[in-house]
């Protein structure tokens, strides 16, 4: 029986960074859910679809085969037999992915794929609705969080580290995070919530390595029970 780990939390809680480290240490497959949405966006754009039209989206999805494989811990995606792993990292796809991610048809299509992956190998996924919607029966569910102040500070340091000094204002970053939290918690489809059986980890005063070790301990403990 395979182990599935769902890690949810608000923006800036460290989900992606921490999840990738845990996956690498435990030799689990890290499922990049964002890449899946990007892959479908690639198909929509190639089909000349530039608007959120559920009927057209459904028609395209009925004739779309999205396949996900892992090679040496790296996730690869193909659309209708064509490897798109490197083709989905463009500004245009980034722009339209957020639009198509609002589609109920898209979300349902990808939920099915993500669940199939969880049944075929040991996986760890991060997002905002993994434990509540995508993998409600996950072996382990963790809800990562941190204070708004700390999350804003992390984002601020990240921007400075990437030499993005123009228009970097801490208060503006903090305001954006608060607004993002509200949107995530109040969106119509799959809002951000902490499910009852999730383990809450507040990372406000915890270094990344400490959080990684804590999560690994939780996963290994659950593995013994499977």
Backbone as a ProteinNet text record, in pm:
[ID]
protein_1_A
[PRIMARY]
XXXXXXXXXXXXXXXXXXXXXXXXXXXXXXXXXXXXXXXXXXXXXXXXXXXXXXXXXXXXXXXXXXXXXXXXXXXXXXXXXXXXXXXXXXXXXXXXXXXXXXXXXXXXXXXXXXXXXXXXXXXXXXXXXXXXXXXXXXXXXXXXXXXXXXXXXXXXXXXXXXXXXXXXXXXXXXXXXXXXXXXXXXXXXXXXXXXXXXXXXXXXXXXXXXXXXXXXXXXXXXXXXX
[TERTIARY]
84.7	0	88.5	53.9	135.1	94.7	190	168.1	137.3	32.9	1.3	1.5	69.1	81.2	24.8	-67.6	-129.8	-82.1	-21.8	24.9	-43.8	-124.4	-197.3	-153	-190.7	-158.6	-166.3	-166	-176	-47.9	-56.1	60.7	171	293.7	408.1	435	362.9	383.7	499.2	555.7	671.7	638.6	516.8	470.8	561.4	583.1	658.9	802.3	870.7	1009.9	1022.6	937.7	941.9	899.4	792.7	742.2	845.6	915.5	1017.2	1131.8	1171.2	1279.4	1237.6	1116.2	1066.5	1059.7	1007.7	996.4	1133.1	1231.3	1366.1	1427.8	1409.4	1468.4	1404.9	1274.7	1204.1	1189.5	1241.1	1230.6	1084.5	1004.4	865.5	860.2	756.4	737.7	663.1	725.3	660.4	574.4	444.6	353.7	339.4	390.9	381.7	244.9	146.4	10.3	2.2	85.6	85.8	123.7	215.8	259	145.1	55.6	-57.9	-153.7	-178.3	-264.5	-198.8	-68.8	4.3	-4.9	0	-4.7	-138	-246.1	-377	-390.1	-331.8	-334.7	-263.1	-155.2	-80.6	-173.1	-252.6	-345.7	-454	-506.8	-612.3	-561.6	-441.8	-386.6	-359.4	-310.8	-287.5	-418.3	-526.2	-658.5	-727.4	-651.5	-700.8	-809.3	-810.8	-906.8	-839.4	-895	-835.5	-931.8	-1043.9	-1141.6	-1197.3	-1257.9	-1310.1	-1449.8	-1450.6	-1574.2	-1585.2	-1669.9	-1677.9	-1716.1	-1803.9	-1845.8	-1729	-1652.9	-1538.6	-1427.7	-1410.5	-1308.5	-1340.3	-1465.2	-1506.3	-1484.8	-1514.5	-1495.4	-1348.1	-1262	-1117.4	-1067.1	-1113.3	-1068.8	-1112.5	-1227	-1275.5	-1180.7	-1098.7	-1004.4	-860.1	-835.7	-701.5	-651.3	-527.8	-465.3	-343.6	-356.6	-246.2	-184.5	-57.4	13.2	126.1	136.8	240.2	329.6	459.7	556.6	665.4	743.7	854.1	983.6	1088.2	1218.4	1323.3	1383.4	1483.2	1429.2	1302.4	1242.4	1190.4	1203.7	1158	1026.1	928.5	798.6	800.4	748.6	740.4	594.8	555.8	418.8	415.5	317	298	150.3	123.7	-12.4	-29.4	-121.6	-148.7	-21.3	65.9	187.9	306.8	288.9	397.6	448.7	577.9	637.5	633	562.5	548.7	617.4	695.9	759.5	833.2	906.1	983.4	905	794.5	718.3	617	593.3	487.5	538	666.3	724.1	742.4	635.5	642	553.2	582.1	500.2	354.2	331.6	193.8	115.5	178	110.3	87.9	182.6	166.8	45.2	28.3	-83	-217.8	-228.9	-357.3	-387	-284.4	-306.9	-399.6	-380	-464.7	-610.3	-631.5	-767.7	-832.6	-764.6	-822.6	-830.3	-752.5	-758	-891.8	-966.7	-1098	-1206.1	-1172.3	-1269.2	-1298.9	-1425.7	-1465.2	-1428.5	-1442.4	-1410.1	-1261.4	-1179.1	-1034.1	-997.9	-1053.8	-1023.1	-1065.5	-1183.7	-1231	-1142.6	-1100.3	-1013.6	-882.3	-824.8	-695	-705.4	-816.8	-835.8	-828.2	-888.9	-886.8	-744.4	-665.3	-526.7	-443.9	-462.2	-385.2	-417.2	-541.3	-579.3	-520.3	-514.5	-454.9	-306	-238.8	-97	-77.1	-165.5	-155.3	-176.3	-243	-268.6	-159.7	-66.5	35	175.7	195.8	329.5	318.7	427.6	430.1	439.4	341.5	340.2	323.8	366.4	344.6	303.9	192.3	138.4	115.8	135	105.9	9.8	-68.7	-163.8	-252.9	-377.7	-472.6	-598.5	-610.1	-727.3	-691.2	-566.3	-522.3	-589.3	-580.8	-640	-790.9	-849.4	-995	-1066.8	-1005	-1073.3	-999.4	-871.6	-796.6	-771.7	-717.2	-687.3	-751.4	-882.8	-950.6	-914.7	-860.9	-822.3	-671.2	-600.3	-454.1	-408.5	-296.7	-241.6	-206.7	-147.1	-107	-154.9	-212.4	-255.2	-191.1	-123.4	-55.7	-98.5	-126.2	-163.3	-52.2	23.7	134	83	124	85	195	179.2	274.1	203.1	251.4	187.8	199.2	107.6	110.9	242.4	286.2	411.5	529.1	535.6	645.9	638.9	521.1	506.8	543.3	507.2	542.3	693.6	753.9	898.4	973.5	922.9	985.6	979.5	863.9	846.6	936.7	948.7	1032.7	1179.1	1226.4	1364.7	1388.1	1286.6	1297.3	1314.8	1237.5	1246.6	1382	1430.9	1562.4	1672.8	1658.9	1759	1765.9	1653	1647.3	1675.5	1727.3	1764.9	1647.3	1529.5	1412	1389.9	1466.5	1463.8	1362.6	1327.4	1232.6	1092.5	1029.2	891.4	873.5	980.4	969.4	936.6	812.2	766.2	704	757.8	713.4	564.1	515.2	374.2	283.7	327.9	249.4	244.9	358.8	365.3	271.9	275.9	190.3	42.5	8.1	-129.8	-174.4	-85.1	-116.4	-142.3	-66.3	-82.9	-216.6	-252.6	-381.1	-495.8	-484.2	-587.2	-592.5	-474.2	-468	-531.5	-507.1	-567.5	-719.9	-771.7	-916.8	-974.9	-908.1	-954.3	-952.8	-842.4	-830	-933.9	-961.4	-1053.4	-1200.5	-1225.8	-1364.2	-1398.2	-1307.5	-1337.2	-1448.8	-1523	-1640.2	-1603.9	-1497.9	-1456.9	-1337.7	-1353.8	-1247.1	-1171.3	-1236.7	-1168.4	-1063.3	-967.9	-862.8	-921.1	-911.4	-956.3	-860.7	-860.4	-783.7	-883	-870.1	-963.2	-937.4	-1038.6	-1031.8	-918	-883.4	-780.4	-640.6	-623.5	-491	-410.8	-280.8	-190.2	-143	-165.7	-129.6	13.3	91.5	228.6	245.5	268.2	292.6	442.7	485.1	628.4	686	609.8	651.7	793.3	822.9	954.8	1040.1	1005.5	1079.4	1160.6	1289.6	1369.9	1323.2	1350.4	1303.9	1345.5	1472.4	1521.4	1445.7	1408.7	1335	1194.5	1131.8	998.1	1005.7	1107.4	1125.6	1139.1	1222.6	1243.2	1115.3	1040.5	915.2	817	805.3	711.6	756.5	886.4	939.3	907.4	918.9	889.5	743.1	655.4	511.6	480.8	542.9	517.3	569.3	690.6	750.2	670	616.1	535.3	405.8	348.6	224.1	251.3	371.9	410	411.6	450.2	457.1	317.9	218.1	81.6	8.1	64.3	-3	15
-119.1	0	124.4	219	339.9	447.4	534.2	644.6	771.1	842.3	970.4	1078.2	1188.3	1297.7	1425.2	1487	1611.5	1724.5	1825.4	1940.4	2066.5	2126.6	2247.9	2364.7	2482.6	2601.1	2726.4	2840.8	2968.6	3006.6	3108.5	3157.7	3200	3160.4	3201.7	3114	3004.4	2916.9	2820.7	2821.4	2737.1	2601.1	2584.8	2452.8	2390.3	2462	2403.7	2368.8	2463.2	2440.3	2321.1	2317.1	2211	2077.2	2079.1	1956.4	1889.9	1969.5	1915.3	1851.9	1913.8	1859.6	1728.2	1723.7	1601.3	1487.8	1519.3	1418.7	1362.8	1450.5	1407.8	1318.9	1357.8	1282.1	1144.1	1135.1	1008.7	928.9	984.8	920.1	902.2	1003.1	1006.9	1087.7	1069.6	1151.9	1279.3	1392.3	1520.8	1554.6	1569.2	1600.6	1751.8	1804.5	1947.4	1973.3	2004.8	2024.6	2145	2244.9	2362.4	2327.4	2232.7	2189.7	2121.8	2058.3	1991.7	2095.5	2199.8	2307.6	2377.2	2393.4	2455.6	2370.8	2239.4	2149.3	2159.9	2166.1	2181.1	2318.8	2418.8	2553.2	2554.7	2481.2	2467.5	2413.1	2313	2253.1	2353.4	2425.8	2523.8	2633.3	2683	2789	2738.4	2616.3	2556.8	2532.3	2522.1	2502.8	2637.3	2745.5	2881.7	2923.7	2862.4	2900.6	2999.6	3119.1	3224.1	3277.9	3209.9	3257	3140.2	3172.4	3069.1	3028	2937.8	2886.5	2739.8	2708.7	2572.6	2469.4	2507.7	2412.9	2376.7	2478.6	2453.3	2379.8	2415.3	2349.2	2199.8	2168	2028	1951.1	2015.5	1951.9	1919.9	2013.2	1992.2	1882.4	1883.9	1783.8	1642.4	1631.9	1501.3	1439.4	1524.8	1478.1	1507.4	1502.9	1532.2	1418.4	1377.5	1275.8	1338	1362.6	1415.9	1300.2	1276.9	1166.6	1222.1	1170.8	1213.8	1096.2	1116.3	1013.2	1077.7	994.8	1044.6	976.5	1056	1002.7	1062.9	978	1022.8	1135.4	1119.3	1217.9	1342	1347.1	1463.8	1431.9	1521.3	1500.5	1544.2	1457.2	1486.2	1481.9	1572.2	1576.1	1566.1	1492	1486.8	1510	1579.5	1605	1538.3	1444.4	1371.6	1313.3	1260.8	1195.1	1286.5	1417.3	1514.1	1562.8	1548.2	1592.8	1745.6	1798	1943.7	1997.1	1913.7	1950.5	2084.6	2105	2228.1	2337.8	2301.5	2397.6	2478.6	2437.9	2501.7	2613.5	2645.2	2748.8	2879.9	2931.2	3057.4	3161	3289.1	3395.4	3387.6	3352.6	3344.9	3236	3120.5	3011.1	3047.3	3116.7	3160.3	3250.8	3339.2	3433.8	3363.3	3268.1	3202.6	3087.2	3034.1	2923.3	2964.3	3083.7	3130.9	3143.5	3171.9	3182	3044.4	2950.3	2817.7	2735.9	2774	2703.8	2726	2826.1	2854.5	2762.4	2690.1	2602.5	2477.5	2450.3	2331.1	2205	2211.2	2096.1	2063	2165.4	2147	2084.2	2136.9	2086.4	1940	1906.5	1768.5	1673.7	1719.7	1639.1	1608.5	1710.6	1693.2	1618.5	1634.7	1560.2	1410.6	1368	1226.8	1178.1	1257.9	1221.7	1217.9	1317.4	1324	1205.6	1165.5	1050.8	921.4	911.1	792.9	783.9	899.5	902.3	854.9	898.3	861	711.6	647.8	504	420.6	488.8	415.4	424.7	516.2	532.4	618.3	626.8	713.9	858.6	940	1078	1177.1	1298.7	1409.2	1528.1	1589.5	1702.5	1821.3	1940	2059.4	2149.2	2223.2	2314.1	2378.5	2404.5	2466.5	2382.2	2275.1	2188.9	2041.5	2007.9	1869.4	1775.9	1810.5	1725.4	1728.8	1840.5	1855.1	1804.1	1817	1781.5	1676.4	1703.6	1616	1478.6	1475.9	1348.4	1343.4	1334.3	1332.7	1209.8	1106.5	985.2	970.6	1080.6	1077.7	1012.9	943.4	877.9	980.2	1090.2	1197.5	1331	1412.4	1546.4	1647	1743.5	1845	1983.6	2070.3	2207.8	2299.3	2353.4	2443.8	2586.5	2658.6	2798.1	2877.8	3009.1	3099.8	3234.3	3320.4	3451.1	3530.4	3622.3	3707.3	3783.2	3832	3907.6	3824.4	3700.6	3612.1	3574.5	3548.2	3512	3629	3748.4	3868.1	3889.1	3861.3	3877.1	3778.8	3657.2	3555.5	3598.5	3648.8	3694.1	3813.6	3901.4	4020.7	3980.8	3886.3	3839.9	3767	3692.7	3620.5	3717.5	3824.7	3924	3993.8	4025.6	4089.8	3995.8	3868.2	3769	3752.2	3775.3	3764.3	3896.8	3989.3	4122.1	4198.9	4172.2	4247.4	4358	4463.1	4568.2	4677.3	4691.3	4795	4760.4	4857.6	4846.5	4734.8	4700.6	4601.6	4675.4	4669	4737.9	4635.6	4625.6	4523.5	4532.8	4653.6	4670.7	4631.6	4657.6	4619.6	4467.1	4402.5	4256.8	4197.2	4254.2	4207.2	4222.6	4336.2	4361.8	4260.1	4230.3	4135	3995.9	3957.5	3825.9	3817	3923.6	3926.7	3912.5	3982.3	3975.8	3836.2	3776.7	3641.6	3540.6	3556.4	3467.9	3474.6	3595.7	3614.1	3547.3	3567.4	3507.5	3355.1	3299.8	3154.1	3093.3	3162.7	3109.6	3128.8	3218.4	3248.4	3218.4	3151.8	3121.4	3018	3022.6	2936.6	2789.6	2759.9	2620.8	2587.1	2484.2	2431.8	2539.1	2606.9	2709.3	2647.9	2729.8	2684.7	2662.8	2539.4	2506.7	2404.1	2396.3	2290.2	2182.5	2065.7	1956.8	1903.6	1839.1	1793.3	1696.2	1612.6	1511.4	1555.8	1685	1736.7	1774.6	1762.7	1803.5	1944.9	2036.7	2176.3	2203.2	2264.5	2302.2	2451.6	2525.7	2669.2	2688.7	2734	2744.3	2883.3	2968.8	3107.5	3118.3	3040.5	3049.1	2925.4	2849.6	2727.3	2739.7	2705.4	2704.4	2591	2603.5	2504.1	2362.2	2343.5	2208	2143.8	2225.4	2172.5	2127.6	2205.9	2170.6	2042.1	2031.9	1913.1	1788.3	1795.9	1680.7	1644.6	1745	1721.4	1646.3	1689.5	1625.5	1484	1465.2	1332	1235.4	1283.7	1201.1	1159.6	1253.9	1225.6	1120.7	1137.3	1044.9	905.3	897.6	767.2	696.1	770.5	711.1	652.2	723.6	675.2	555.9	553.3	444.9	311.3	315	192.6	135.6	223.5	180.2	125.8	155.4	113.2	-35.8
0	0	0	-81.9	-93.6	7.4	36.2	129.5	50.5	89.2	26.6	134.1	105	201	140.9	212	167.3	256.9	196	272.4	219.4	304.1	266.9	353.2	308.7	387.1	303.7	368.8	298.1	226	143.7	69.8	165.9	134.2	215.6	335.7	348.5	464.6	442.6	322	293.7	236.7	188.8	141.8	36.2	-73.2	-185.2	-146.8	-83.6	-43.6	49.4	150	249.9	191.2	111.5	51.7	-37.8	-117.6	-207.4	-128.4	-17.6	64	129.5	178.8	242	139.5	22.2	-84	-121.4	-134.2	-171.9	-63.5	62	173.2	189.1	163.6	182.8	53.4	-55.5	-187.1	-229.2	-199.1	-243.7	-372.8	-450.8	-569.7	-531.4	-559.5	-534.3	-654.5	-632.7	-741.4	-753.7	-862.2	-889.9	-953.8	-870.5	-921.6	-1015.8	-990	-1076.8	-1219.5	-1234.3	-1368.1	-1443.1	-1370.1	-1434.6	-1492.5	-1415.4	-1465	-1584.1	-1577.3	-1688.3	-1814.2	-1796.4	-1911.5	-1985.1	-1909.2	-1972.1	-2036.6	-1973.4	-2030.6	-2164.9	-2173.3	-2299	-2408.1	-2373.8	-2469.8	-2509.4	-2412.4	-2441.2	-2535.1	-2508.7	-2592.4	-2734.4	-2743	-2875.2	-2949.8	-2873	-2933.3	-2957	-2938.9	-2961.6	-2862.8	-2745.8	-2642.8	-2547.7	-2537.2	-2455.7	-2350.5	-2333.5	-2236.3	-2156	-2042.3	-1954.2	-2001.9	-2097.6	-2156.1	-2118.1	-2020.1	-1966.8	-2072.8	-2164	-2267.9	-2358.9	-2400.8	-2488.3	-2413.2	-2288.3	-2206.3	-2195	-2169.6	-2157.3	-2287.1	-2398.4	-2529.2	-2553.1	-2517.4	-2535.7	-2442.8	-2318	-2221.7	-2261	-2328.1	-2374	-2476.7	-2537.1	-2639.7	-2600.5	-2469.8	-2418.3	-2330.7	-2353.8	-2270.2	-2201.7	-2073.5	-1993	-1915.6	-1940.7	-1873	-1788	-1666.5	-1572.7	-1537.1	-1548.1	-1510.3	-1425.2	-1359.5	-1276.5	-1318.3	-1333.4	-1369.6	-1276.8	-1195.5	-1097.9	-1010.7	-970.2	-881.9	-950.4	-1081.1	-1156.8	-1226.3	-1213	-1275.6	-1421.4	-1508.1	-1651	-1693.7	-1784	-1832.5	-1984.2	-2033.6	-2178.7	-2208.2	-2316.9	-2362.7	-2498	-2504.9	-2629.5	-2690.3	-2602.8	-2648.1	-2669.2	-2648.3	-2668.3	-2532.9	-2507.5	-2381.8	-2375.1	-2275	-2263	-2137.8	-2073.4	-1947.6	-1955.9	-2063.5	-2078.6	-2151.6	-2210.9	-2290.5	-2210	-2087	-2008.4	-1917.4	-1926.3	-1839.7	-1914.9	-1969.2	-2043.3	-1975.7	-1994.5	-1935.7	-1978.4	-2104.2	-2154.1	-2082.3	-2064.1	-1994.5	-1848.5	-1788.5	-1649.5	-1635.9	-1732.1	-1730	-1739.9	-1831.2	-1854.7	-1758.3	-1694.1	-1601.7	-1487.6	-1434.2	-1324.5	-1368.4	-1496.5	-1549.7	-1558.6	-1623.1	-1642.1	-1512.4	-1412.8	-1283.8	-1214.4	-1259.3	-1201.5	-1258.4	-1363.3	-1429.5	-1347.2	-1325.8	-1251.4	-1329.4	-1462.7	-1547.2	-1538.8	-1538.2	-1528.3	-1394.5	-1288	-1154.3	-1139.8	-1190.9	-1181.6	-1262.9	-1379.6	-1466.4	-1394.5	-1330.6	-1264.8	-1132.4	-1063.9	-938.8	-966.4	-1074.3	-1111.4	-1134.4	-1204.7	-1233.9	-1106.2	-1020.8	-896.2	-805	-802.1	-719.9	-775.4	-906	-968.3	-933.9	-932.9	-898.1	-753.5	-665.7	-524.3	-503	-597.5	-587.6	-654.4	-724.2	-799.9	-741.1	-645.7	-586.3	-460.4	-385.7	-268	-314.9	-278.2	-324.7	-210.6	-237.8	-146	-231.4	-196.3	-272.9	-180.6	-235.5	-157.4	-233.7	-160.3	-223	-119.7	-159.4	-67.8	-48.4	-127	-113	-128.8	-102	-121.7	-20.2	106.3	209.4	213.2	171.2	178.6	54.3	-63	-187.6	-270	-299.6	-390	-328.6	-207.1	-140.8	-2.2	2.5	132.9	216.8	152.8	225.3	236.3	226.9	235.5	365.7	359	477.9	584.8	540.5	631.8	575.6	661.8	623.2	717.6	658.5	738.2	690.8	785.6	753.6	803.1	707.8	741.3	747.3	847.3	856.3	923.4	924.1	988.8	998.6	1084.8	1100	970.3	949.5	830.3	824.9	939.6	948	898.6	944.6	906.2	758.9	709.2	568.4	477.4	519.8	442.7	445.6	560.2	574	485.4	475.2	389.3	243.3	203.2	65.4	36.2	132.7	118.6	98.1	179.6	169	37	-6.9	-133.7	-250.2	-249.9	-356.5	-355	-236.3	-225.5	-271.6	-237.2	-275.9	-426.8	-492.3	-638.5	-706.7	-626.9	-677.9	-737.1	-683.8	-726.4	-623.7	-636.2	-535.1	-566.3	-692.7	-729	-677.9	-621.6	-571	-467.8	-396.6	-290.4	-161.5	-121.1	-1.3	92.9	212.4	307	336.1	360	393.7	277.9	155.6	38.3	24.3	52.2	47	152.2	269.8	379.5	343.2	285	243.6	138.5	44.1	-62.9	-6.1	95.1	156.8	229.9	298.7	369.1	268.3	156	52.2	-10	-30.6	-87.9	8	137.1	236.5	229	220	214.5	89.9	-23.5	-148.4	-140.1	-87.9	-79	14.9	124.6	224.5	186.2	91.9	54.6	-90.7	-162.4	-302.1	-309.9	-419.4	-434.6	-445.5	-520.8	-540.9	-451.2	-370.5	-285	-207.8	-114.4	-34.5	57.7	99.2	189.7	329	377.5	512.5	571.8	703.9	769.3	810.2	749.2	780.1	920.7	976	1114.6	1143.3	1044.1	1069.2	1025.4	1002	965.1	1088.8	1077.1	1185	1153.7	1244.8	1221.6	1267.5	1178.4	1212.2	1187.2	1294.4	1281.8	1266.8	1148.3	1117.4	1142.8	1210.8	1232.1	1287.7	1388.8	1452.3	1428.8	1324.2	1295.1	1166.8	1170.2	1046.7	956.2	827.6	729.6	765.6	800.8	830	946.1	1043.3	1158.3	1116.2	1029.9	981.5	899.7	815	731.7	818.1	920.8	1009.2	1083.5	1123.8	1195.8	1107	982.5	889.2	855.9	838.3	809.2	923.6	1045.2	1162.5	1162.7	1128.9	1124.6	1017.4	899.9	788.9	820	872.8	904	1011.7	1106.4	1212.9	1155.3	1060	997.9	906.5	848.1	756.6	829.9	955	1034	1062.3	1055.4	1085.7	963.6	843.8	719.9	696.6
[MASK]
++++++++++++++++++++++++++++++++++++++++++++++++++++++++++++++++++++++++++++++++++++++++++++++++++++++++++++++++++++++++++++++++++++++++++++++++++++++++++++++++++++++++++++++++++++++++++++++++++++++++++++++++++++++++++++++++++

